[in-house]
Amino acid sequence: MRAIRFLITALITLSCAGCGTILHGTRQDILVTSDPAGAVVTDGRTSQKTPAVFRLDRGKEHVLLVRKEGCEDQNIYVSRDISGLTFINVLFWPGFIVDAVSGGMWRLSPENPFVVMKPVAE
């Protein structure tokens, strides 16, 4: 009887878990580098000098602004694509709902954007 309860509990737990949320979380680290280094990157909340790591929500797209004195401002567009882990949820469909709500079903790209700063034209 105990084994049956354990099995039922395990199956319910697995069917409600989101594979993407469990395996890679709801946020993703994006490493921004630039040439020359030391450009200021902002995500609208925080600013850092390159090389910089931003921990971004997987559930939405982002625009990072890159600035360096004497150079043109540049934007990095971070888009989201469906993570391959989402397809595992075909077996455990409630997990798809968990991943969709939490943002765990997405993968952000580019993961390591590199920006070449262009001098301001005179």
Summary of the structure (lengths in Angstrom):
residues: 122
radius of gyration: 19.9
end to end distance: 80.9
largest distance: 80.9
contacts: 354
relative contact order: 0.26
helix: 31%
strand: 37%
